[in-house]
């Protein structure tokens, strides 16, 4: 019983640590959003960003990126006025630029990584998280393998500049300082408790995030930069998707979405 209690404490401490870092990164990018016209514009855009996966079956499962995935990768769709038809875009350069998809239904408490074979985005082999997601369908087969996609509900992406993870995302001095504290905390926890996973380094943080693509949004003042990195704690690992909102070359707001799996 003591060992189980110890694991629970370690898990909670690590989960608290990573979400504290996510909150710090968000706050460092800009003061908390307020009620100005500009703030409302960026909040509305952020809350409508959907990310997920397109499968050879034509099924498209999408999550909101506006909610940090928690211990069970929980999603909420209350208050989202999702469209009956959306345009989805691949996050890496391919033969097709975009495709229309029609809304099918809201998936509830389903382990999508088991329902759809060979999934990468929704595959949680250890936790097998049961997730909620929006299910859309495309009319014709356009891929032979699962493909990560993005859509922005009620917005139109007019241009995509792909980086293909060949470039590192730039980070601020404040982000660097926050990460250094995060690394020290991680090492302290792993010295104190047994850990299946190694101590993290800068390579396991936002300092090593790689650019996936920049999305230019029609009739919006912001470009959206999508980046990614992998990290881990004591018994859990995560793929982290970073969203930067950029205006006139300046990062206005940064958000992170954790896809967490474990315990290992």
VEXDREN-2710 file (C-alpha; in Angstrom, 1 decimal):
% VEXDREN-2710
k/r/px/py/pz
1/UNK/0.0/0.0/0.0
2/UNK/2.9/2.4/0.8
3/UNK/4.4/1.7/-2.6
4/UNK/1.2/2.5/-4.4
5/UNK/0.8/5.7/-2.4
6/UNK/4.4/6.6/-3.3
7/UNK/3.7/6.2/-7.0
8/UNK/0.6/8.3/-6.8
9/UNK/2.5/11.1/-5.0
10/UNK/5.3/11.0/-7.7
11/UNK/2.8/11.0/-10.5
12/UNK/1.0/14.0/-9.1
13/UNK/4.2/15.9/-8.4
14/UNK/5.4/15.3/-12.0
15/UNK/2.1/16.2/-13.5
16/UNK/2.0/19.4/-11.4
17/UNK/5.6/20.2/-12.6
18/UNK/4.9/19.9/-16.3
19/UNK/1.6/21.9/-16.2
20/UNK/3.4/24.5/-14.0
21/UNK/6.0/24.8/-16.8
22/UNK/3.2/25.1/-19.4
23/UNK/1.5/27.8/-17.4
24/UNK/4.9/29.7/-16.9
25/UNK/5.6/29.5/-20.7
26/UNK/2.2/30.9/-21.4
27/UNK/2.5/33.7/-18.9
28/UNK/6.0/34.6/-20.1
29/UNK/4.9/35.0/-23.7
30/UNK/2.5/37.7/-22.6
31/UNK/0.5/39.0/-19.6
32/UNK/-2.8/37.2/-19.2
33/UNK/-5.3/37.9/-21.9
34/UNK/-7.8/40.6/-21.0
35/UNK/-10.9/42.1/-22.5
36/UNK/-9.4/44.2/-25.3
37/UNK/-10.5/43.7/-28.9
38/UNK/-7.0/42.2/-29.7
39/UNK/-7.2/39.8/-26.8
40/UNK/-10.7/38.6/-27.8
41/UNK/-9.5/38.0/-31.3
42/UNK/-6.6/35.8/-30.3
43/UNK/-8.7/33.9/-27.7
44/UNK/-11.3/33.1/-30.3
45/UNK/-8.7/31.9/-32.8
46/UNK/-6.9/29.8/-30.1
47/UNK/-10.1/28.1/-29.0
48/UNK/-11.0/27.0/-32.5
49/UNK/-7.7/25.2/-33.4
50/UNK/-8.3/21.5/-33.9
51/UNK/-5.5/18.9/-34.2
52/UNK/-5.8/15.2/-34.9
53/UNK/-5.4/12.4/-37.4
54/UNK/-6.8/11.4/-40.8
55/UNK/-7.0/7.7/-41.5
56/UNK/-7.2/5.6/-44.8
57/UNK/-10.8/4.8/-43.8
58/UNK/-11.6/8.5/-44.4
59/UNK/-12.2/9.1/-40.7
60/UNK/-10.8/12.2/-39.2
61/UNK/-10.6/12.5/-35.4
62/UNK/-9.9/15.9/-34.0
63/UNK/-9.1/17.4/-30.6
64/UNK/-9.1/20.9/-29.3
65/UNK/-5.6/22.2/-28.8
66/UNK/-6.9/24.9/-26.4
67/UNK/-7.1/22.5/-23.5
68/UNK/-3.9/21.0/-22.0
69/UNK/-4.3/17.2/-22.0
70/UNK/-4.3/16.0/-18.5
71/UNK/-3.6/12.8/-16.7
72/UNK/-6.1/11.0/-19.0
73/UNK/-5.8/13.3/-22.0
74/UNK/-9.3/14.6/-21.2
75/UNK/-11.1/16.7/-23.8
76/UNK/-14.2/19.0/-23.5
77/UNK/-16.2/20.2/-26.4
78/UNK/-18.8/22.2/-24.5
79/UNK/-19.2/25.7/-25.9
80/UNK/-17.4/24.9/-29.2
81/UNK/-19.7/25.8/-32.1
82/UNK/-18.1/23.2/-34.5
83/UNK/-19.0/23.3/-38.1
84/UNK/-20.9/20.7/-40.1
85/UNK/-18.1/20.9/-42.8
86/UNK/-14.5/21.9/-42.3
87/UNK/-11.3/22.1/-44.3
88/UNK/-8.5/20.0/-43.0
89/UNK/-4.8/20.5/-43.7
90/UNK/-1.8/18.1/-43.4
91/UNK/0.9/19.2/-41.0
92/UNK/3.6/18.1/-43.4
93/UNK/3.9/18.7/-47.1
94/UNK/2.1/16.2/-49.2
95/UNK/0.4/15.9/-52.7
96/UNK/-2.8/17.5/-51.5
97/UNK/-3.1/20.9/-49.9
98/UNK/-6.4/20.5/-48.1
99/UNK/-9.6/18.5/-48.2
100/UNK/-13.2/19.0/-47.0
101/UNK/-14.6/16.8/-44.3
102/UNK/-18.2/16.5/-43.0
103/UNK/-19.1/16.1/-39.4
104/UNK/-20.2/12.7/-38.3
105/UNK/-20.5/12.6/-34.5
106/UNK/-18.9/13.3/-31.2
107/UNK/-16.9/10.3/-30.1
108/UNK/-17.1/9.7/-26.3
109/UNK/-14.8/7.7/-24.0
110/UNK/-13.1/5.8/-26.8
111/UNK/-9.5/4.6/-27.1
112/UNK/-9.0/5.8/-30.7
113/UNK/-5.5/4.2/-30.9
114/UNK/-7.3/0.8/-30.7
115/UNK/-10.2/1.7/-33.0
116/UNK/-8.0/3.0/-35.7
117/UNK/-4.9/0.8/-36.4
118/UNK/-1.4/2.3/-36.8
119/UNK/-2.4/5.6/-35.2
120/UNK/0.5/7.7/-34.1
121/UNK/-1.2/10.8/-32.6
122/UNK/-3.8/8.8/-30.6
123/UNK/-1.7/5.9/-29.7
124/UNK/-1.2/5.6/-25.9
125/UNK/0.0/1.9/-25.5
126/UNK/0.5/2.1/-21.7
127/UNK/-2.4/4.2/-20.5
128/UNK/-4.8/3.4/-23.4
129/UNK/-6.6/6.6/-22.6
130/UNK/-10.3/6.8/-23.5
131/UNK/-10.9/10.1/-25.2
132/UNK/-13.6/12.3/-26.6
133/UNK/-13.0/13.6/-30.1
134/UNK/-14.9/15.2/-33.0
135/UNK/-15.3/12.6/-35.8
136/UNK/-15.4/14.0/-39.4
137/UNK/-15.3/12.1/-42.6
138/UNK/-13.8/12.7/-46.0
139/UNK/-15.6/11.4/-49.1
140/UNK/-12.7/9.8/-50.9
141/UNK/-9.5/8.0/-49.8
142/UNK/-6.5/10.3/-50.1
143/UNK/-3.9/8.6/-47.9
144/UNK/-2.7/5.0/-47.4
145/UNK/-1.3/5.7/-43.9
146/UNK/-2.5/7.7/-40.9
147/UNK/-1.7/11.4/-41.3
148/UNK/-1.7/14.2/-38.7
149/UNK/-3.9/17.1/-39.7
150/UNK/-5.0/20.5/-38.4
151/UNK/-8.1/22.5/-38.9
152/UNK/-9.2/25.9/-37.5
153/UNK/-13.0/25.9/-37.0
154/UNK/-14.7/28.9/-38.6
155/UNK/-11.4/30.2/-40.1
156/UNK/-9.7/29.7/-43.4
157/UNK/-6.0/28.9/-43.7
158/UNK/-4.7/30.8/-46.8
159/UNK/-1.1/29.7/-46.7
160/UNK/1.1/27.1/-45.1
161/UNK/4.9/27.3/-44.8
162/UNK/6.2/23.9/-43.9
163/UNK/9.4/23.4/-41.9
164/UNK/9.2/19.6/-41.5
165/UNK/10.9/19.8/-38.1
166/UNK/14.2/20.9/-39.8
167/UNK/14.4/24.1/-37.8
168/UNK/14.4/24.8/-34.1
169/UNK/11.8/27.1/-32.6
170/UNK/13.3/30.3/-31.2
171/UNK/12.9/30.8/-27.5
172/UNK/13.1/33.7/-25.2
173/UNK/15.5/34.3/-22.2
174/UNK/12.6/34.0/-19.9
175/UNK/11.6/30.6/-21.3
176/UNK/15.2/29.5/-20.9
177/UNK/15.2/30.5/-17.2
178/UNK/11.9/28.7/-16.6
179/UNK/13.2/25.5/-18.3
180/UNK/16.4/25.5/-16.2
181/UNK/14.2/25.5/-13.0
182/UNK/12.1/22.7/-14.4
183/UNK/15.2/20.6/-15.1
184/UNK/16.5/21.2/-11.6
185/UNK/13.1/20.2/-10.1
186/UNK/13.0/17.0/-12.3
187/UNK/16.5/16.0/-11.2
188/UNK/15.6/16.6/-7.6
189/UNK/12.5/14.4/-7.8
190/UNK/14.4/11.6/-9.6
191/UNK/17.2/11.7/-7.0
192/UNK/14.5/11.4/-4.3
193/UNK/12.4/8.7/-5.9
194/UNK/13.0/5.7/-8.1
195/UNK/12.3/6.5/-11.8
196/UNK/11.9/4.3/-14.8
197/UNK/12.9/7.2/-17.1
198/UNK/16.2/9.1/-17.1
199/UNK/16.7/12.7/-15.9
200/UNK/15.6/15.3/-18.5
201/UNK/18.0/17.7/-20.3
202/UNK/17.4/20.7/-22.4
203/UNK/16.7/18.3/-25.3
204/UNK/13.5/17.2/-23.5
205/UNK/12.0/20.7/-23.2
206/UNK/10.6/23.5/-25.2
207/UNK/14.2/24.6/-25.9
208/UNK/14.4/21.7/-28.3
209/UNK/11.0/22.2/-30.0
210/UNK/11.1/21.8/-33.7
211/UNK/9.0/23.8/-36.1
212/UNK/6.4/21.9/-38.0
213/UNK/4.7/24.7/-40.0
214/UNK/3.5/28.3/-40.0
215/UNK/-0.2/28.8/-40.8
216/UNK/-1.4/32.1/-42.2
217/UNK/-5.0/32.8/-41.4
218/UNK/-7.3/34.7/-43.7
219/UNK/-8.7/37.9/-42.1
220/UNK/-6.7/37.4/-38.9
221/UNK/-3.8/39.5/-37.6
222/UNK/-1.9/36.5/-36.4
223/UNK/0.2/33.7/-37.9
224/UNK/0.1/30.4/-36.1
225/UNK/3.4/28.5/-35.6
226/UNK/3.1/24.8/-34.7
227/UNK/6.1/23.1/-33.1
228/UNK/6.7/19.8/-31.3
229/UNK/9.0/18.2/-28.7
230/UNK/9.1/15.1/-26.5
231/UNK/9.5/15.1/-22.8
232/UNK/9.1/12.7/-19.8
233/UNK/8.9/12.7/-16.0
234/UNK/9.2/9.9/-13.4
235/UNK/6.8/7.3/-15.0
236/UNK/5.1/9.3/-17.8
237/UNK/6.2/10.5/-21.2
238/UNK/4.6/13.1/-23.4
239/UNK/4.6/14.5/-26.9
240/UNK/4.1/18.3/-26.6
241/UNK/2.6/20.4/-29.3
242/UNK/3.5/24.1/-29.1
243/UNK/1.3/26.9/-30.6
244/UNK/2.8/30.3/-31.0
245/UNK/0.6/33.3/-32.1
246/UNK/2.8/35.7/-34.0
247/UNK/2.0/39.3/-35.0
248/UNK/4.5/41.4/-37.0
249/UNK/7.3/39.0/-36.2
250/UNK/6.6/39.1/-32.4
251/UNK/5.3/36.1/-30.4
252/UNK/2.2/37.4/-28.6
253/UNK/1.1/34.2/-26.9
254/UNK/2.4/30.6/-26.5
255/UNK/0.4/27.6/-25.6
256/UNK/1.3/23.9/-25.1
257/UNK/-0.8/20.7/-25.5
258/UNK/0.5/17.6/-23.7
259/UNK/-0.3/14.1/-25.1
260/UNK/0.7/12.0/-22.1
261/UNK/1.2/8.2/-21.9
262/UNK/2.2/6.0/-18.9
263/UNK/3.0/4.8/-16.4
264/UNK/6.0/2.9/-17.9
END
